[in-house]
Amino acid sequence: MTKFFQEFREFAVKGNVVDMAVGIIIGGAFTLIVQSLVADVMNPLIGLLVGGVDFSNLFVVLRQGVVAGPYATLGDAQAAGAVTLNVGLFINAVVSFTIVAFVVFLLVRTINRLKREEAVAPASPTEQPCPYCLMVVPIKATRCGHCTAALPSPEASAELLSPQPTETPVAK
């Protein structure tokens, strides 16, 4: 049993698990901020633009409750036991998702940009192909160890390996 707890402890204190836990906690706090932004800032502004509609109370009654409607608010309809289609709450969820998705996109975009900046320049080559037998030989070699041909400098061998344009005969 102690081996089990030892393995669990090793798993739990690995860097990735701790990083993931911190991310989940920050994500939960961020979700609360986004929900407040949507409910307290965005929806009143959108409601004002479309004629004073309060999205949190935008619903359709599918079946009347014990006390017959009309119901002034979603809370009144639910208290009466009515079955409702909560269109406004769905709109709130879509707006929240859009905001979170946009922020995550910006975060990933920034991280990718930073990773591209960290890209290391490629190291200079240490090997070159023999221009005669095409076997790989060290860049400082003067003779090919496979075909024993004398090797030109790396720049000259690059010219030998590049495709040469061929002339096609022109009929007169």
C-alpha positions in Angstrom: 0.0 0.0 0.0 2.9 2.4 0.7 4.2 1.8 -2.8 0.8 3.0 -4.1 1.0 6.2 -2.1 4.6 6.7 -3.2 3.7 6.4 -6.8 0.7 8.7 -6.4 3.0 11.3 -4.6 5.5 11.1 -7.5 2.7 11.6 -10.0 1.1 14.5 -8.1 4.3 16.5 -7.7 5.4 16.2 -11.3 5.7 19.6 -12.9 3.0 19.0 -15.5 0.4 18.0 -12.9 1.0 21.0 -10.8 1.0 23.3 -13.8 -2.3 21.8 -14.9 -3.8 22.3 -11.4 -2.8 25.9 -11.4 -4.3 26.3 -14.9 -7.6 24.8 -13.8 -7.8 27.1 -10.8 -7.0 30.2 -12.9 -9.5 29.0 -15.5 -12.2 28.7 -12.9 -11.6 32.2 -11.7 -11.5 33.5 -15.3 -14.8 31.8 -15.9 -16.4 33.8 -13.1 -15.0 37.0 -14.6 -16.4 36.2 -18.0 -19.8 35.2 -16.6 -19.9 38.6 -14.8 -18.8 40.4 -18.0 -21.6 38.7 -20.0 -24.4 39.0 -17.4 -23.5 42.5 -16.1 -22.0 44.3 -19.0 -22.6 42.7 -22.4 -26.2 41.6 -22.1 -27.5 44.9 -20.8 -25.7 46.7 -23.7 -27.1 44.2 -26.2 -30.5 44.4 -24.6 -30.4 48.2 -24.9 -29.5 48.0 -28.5 -32.3 45.7 -29.4 -35.0 47.5 -27.5 -34.6 46.9 -23.8 -34.7 43.1 -23.9 -33.4 41.4 -20.7 -31.8 38.2 -22.0 -31.8 36.5 -18.6 -35.6 36.6 -18.6 -36.1 35.7 -22.3 -37.9 32.4 -22.3 -40.7 30.5 -23.9 -43.3 28.6 -21.9 -43.8 25.1 -23.2 -46.3 23.9 -20.5 -48.1 26.0 -18.0 -47.3 25.5 -14.3 -49.7 25.1 -11.3 -50.4 28.8 -11.5 -51.3 29.7 -15.1 -49.2 32.4 -16.8 -48.3 34.9 -18.1 -45.1 35.0 -16.1 -43.2 38.2 -15.7 -39.8 36.5 -15.1 -38.1 33.2 -15.6 -38.0 32.8 -11.8 -41.8 33.3 -11.6 -42.3 30.6 -14.3 -40.0 28.1 -12.6 -41.6 28.8 -9.2 -45.0 28.0 -10.7 -43.7 24.8 -12.1 -43.9 25.8 -15.7 -41.7 24.0 -18.3 -39.7 26.7 -20.1 -37.3 26.9 -23.0 -34.6 29.3 -21.6 -33.5 31.1 -24.8 -31.9 34.0 -22.9 -29.7 31.8 -20.8 -28.6 30.0 -23.9 -27.7 33.3 -25.5 -25.7 34.2 -22.3 -23.8 30.8 -22.6 -23.0 31.4 -26.3 -21.7 34.9 -25.6 -19.6 33.6 -22.7 -18.2 30.8 -24.8 -17.4 33.2 -27.6 -15.5 35.5 -25.2 -13.6 32.6 -23.6 -12.7 31.1 -27.1 -11.5 34.5 -28.3 -9.3 35.0 -25.2 -7.9 31.5 -25.5 -7.2 32.1 -29.2 -5.3 35.3 -28.3 -3.3 33.4 -25.6 -2.3 30.6 -27.9 -1.5 33.0 -30.7 0.9 34.9 -28.3 2.5 31.7 -27.1 3.1 30.5 -30.7 4.6 33.9 -31.6 7.0 33.6 -28.6 7.9 30.1 -29.6 8.7 31.2 -33.2 11.0 33.9 -31.8 12.9 31.3 -29.7 13.6 29.1 -32.7 17.3 28.5 -32.9 19.2 29.0 -36.2 20.1 25.7 -37.8 23.6 24.5 -37.0 26.2 24.4 -39.7 26.4 21.0 -41.4 29.0 18.5 -40.3 28.5 16.1 -43.3 28.2 16.4 -47.0 27.3 14.0 -49.8 30.0 12.8 -52.1 29.2 14.3 -55.5 30.3 11.1 -57.3 28.8 8.2 -55.2 26.4 10.3 -53.1 27.4 8.6 -49.9 27.6 10.9 -46.8 31.2 11.9 -45.7 32.5 14.3 -43.1 32.5 18.0 -44.2 36.3 18.2 -43.6 37.1 15.1 -45.6 39.3 15.6 -48.7 38.6 12.1 -50.1 35.5 10.0 -50.1 35.8 6.9 -47.9 33.5 4.9 -50.2 34.7 5.6 -53.7 38.0 7.3 -52.9 37.3 10.2 -55.1 39.0 13.5 -54.3 36.3 15.8 -52.8 35.9 19.4 -53.7 35.2 22.1 -51.0 31.6 22.0 -49.6 30.6 25.0 -51.7 31.8 23.4 -54.9 30.1 20.1 -54.2 26.8 21.9 -53.7 27.2 23.2 -57.2 27.9 19.7 -58.5 24.8 18.3 -56.8 22.4 21.0 -58.0 20.5 20.1 -61.1 22.0 21.5 -64.3 19.7 22.9 -67.0 19.7 20.8 -70.1 19.4 22.3 -73.5 16.9 20.7 -75.9 17.8 20.7 -79.6 15.7 23.0 -81.6 14.5 21.8 -85.0 15.2 24.1 -87.9 
